[in-house]
Amino acid sequence: MTERTVRRQARGLKRMAEILDAAEVVIADAGYPAMTTNQVAAQAGLSPGSLYQFFRNKEEILDGLVSRYTDERAEFWAERLSAVTPDLPLETLVGQVVDQSVAFKAHSPAYWAVMHGSATGDNLAEAANRLQEAVGEQVAAMLLRRAPDLDPARARLMAAMAVAMVSTVMALISTAEPTRAAQLIEELKVALVRYLR
């Protein structure tokens, strides 16, 4: 490959990332069902024709976001959960995981609208399930490192429950006023610690 081709590909990848960033802003403000490619193009500072060079429609933009979220979140949790050691107190571990989830929610509000929204279709629900299963496997592996005598099937079940609890409460937090959100976060930590003991 020539250097010019590599630079052109890098610019194309950068432009695609900018379009996805813009789509996140639009989704966070208006929701995916109301999002249009014209809104995304305007947010990205592009003409609609330029946007169509990268994404032909809003469904392709959604596919790009799902791919981004799936890869980023899988890496995020793999990195954090693989570093957990048996000597880390459960309260500390749960606190860190919940706090990191809340921080991510605040940083990427469109993630929750896209991955946990109700009007985004079967393909998206499938992607959300795959992501939850991947995180669940990482949580199960972490539980087994903390308690090597734990039955692997039990670890997977506990992990699935823990991931579902976090996901459900995060959806509640996204619509709660700040004081209520803080209460929900603390209750989530208490519930997870009690469940995972």
N, C-alpha and C positions, 0 to 999 in steps of 0.2 A: 504494500500500500504506500502511496506517496504521502509526503508530509501534508500536502494540501488536502488530500482526501481525509486524512485523520483529523485535521483542524475543522473541516466541514462537518464531519460526523460529531465531533465534540460540540460544535455550535448547535447542531440539530438536537443533541441530547440535552443541552442546556436550555434550548427553547422549549422542548417538551416538558422539562421540569418546571419552567416558568408558567406554562399553560396549566399544568396540574396544580401549581401553587395558587394560581388565579381561580381555578375551579373550586379549590378548597374554601377560598374566601367567599365565593358566590354561594356555595352550598351552606356554609356556616350562617350566612345572612338570610338566604331565601329558601333553603332546602333543595334537595336534588330534584324533586318533581317540578319545581318552578324554575329551575336553572335552564338557561338557553345558551347556545354556543355564542350568540352575539354578546351576551353578558360576560361570558368568560373571555372572549376576544378583547372586549373593552377593558376588563380588569387587567389583562395581560399587556395592554398597550399595543394590540395587533389589529389588523383588519380581519374581518371574518374569513376572507380568502386565504390569508396567511395561516390562520388557525387550521383551515381545512387541509393544508399540506401535511399536517401532523395527525389530526383527528377528524374523521369525516362526520361525526355526529356526537351527541352528548353521551350515547351509550359507549362509544369508544373512549371518551374521556373518563367515564365511570370505570371501565375496564382498566385503564391506566392507573387510576387511583387505587382500585382494589389490589392490583399487582404491587404498587408501591407500599401500601399499608401492610399487605401480607408479608412481603420481604422485610420491611423495616421492623415490624412488631415481632416477627419470628427471631430476627437477629437480636433485637433488644432483650427479649426474655431469655433467649439462649445464653447470652452473655451474662446476665444478672443471676439467673438461676443456677448456671453451671458453677458459679463462684461460691455458692452457699456451702458452708461446712457444717458438720454436725454440732459443733460447739457454739454456733450462733443461736442465741435464745430465740424461741419461737415468736415472742412478742416483738422483738427487734426485726426479725425477718418479715413478719406480717406487716408491721408498720412501714418498713421500707417498700415492700411491694405495693401496698395500697397508696402510699404517698407518691410513688413513681407513676402509678396509674392515674392518679388525680392530676399530677403535673402534666402528664401527656394529654389528658383530656382538656386541660386549660390551654395547652399549646396547640392542639390540633382538634378544635371542636367539630370540624367537618368529619373527622374519623368516626365519631359516635353517630352522627347523622347518617353517614353512608353505611357503616358496617352493622349498625343496630337499628336503622330506620325501618319503618313498616311498609314503605311504598317504593322499594327499590328492586323488587323482582326476585325470581327463583335463583338466578345465577348468582346474585349478590348474597342471598341467604346461604347458598352452597359455599361461597368463598368465606363468609363469616364462620360457618361451621368448621371448615377446614382450618382456619386460623385458630379457632378455639380448641380444636383437637390437637393442633401442634403445640400450643401453649400448655394444654393439659398434659401432654406427654412429657414436656419439660418439667412441669410441676411434679408429676409422678416420679420422674427420675430424681428430682431434688428430695422428695419425701423418702425415697428408698436410700439415698445417701445419708439422710438424717437418722433413719431407722432401718438398718439393713435386714432386720428380721420381719419387717412388714411384708405381708403377702403382696406380690406385684399387682394382682387383680384388684385388691383392696386399695392400693396406692393409686391406681388409675381411676377408680371410682371416686375416691376422696378428691383427687385432682380435678375431675370433671365437675364435682359439686362446688369446689372452691372457685374455679373459673366462672361457673354459672352465677355464683353469688356476687362476685366482683362485677361481672357484666351487668347483672340486673340492677345492682345498687348504683353503678355508674350512670345508667339510664335515668334513675330517679334523681341523682345529683344534678344532672344536666338541666333539669327543669325546676330545681329548688332554689329558693332565695338563700343567700350566703349562710345565715345562721343555721337554717335547716340542713343545708348541704354539709356543714361542719359536723352536725349531730349524726347525720347518716354515715359519714366517713368514720367517725369514732365507733358507732355501732357495728359497722362492717368489720372493723379491726377486732372488736370483742367477739363477734360471731365467728370469725375465721380462727382466732386463737382457740376458742372453746371447741370448735369442730375438729381442728387438726391435732389436738392433744392426743 
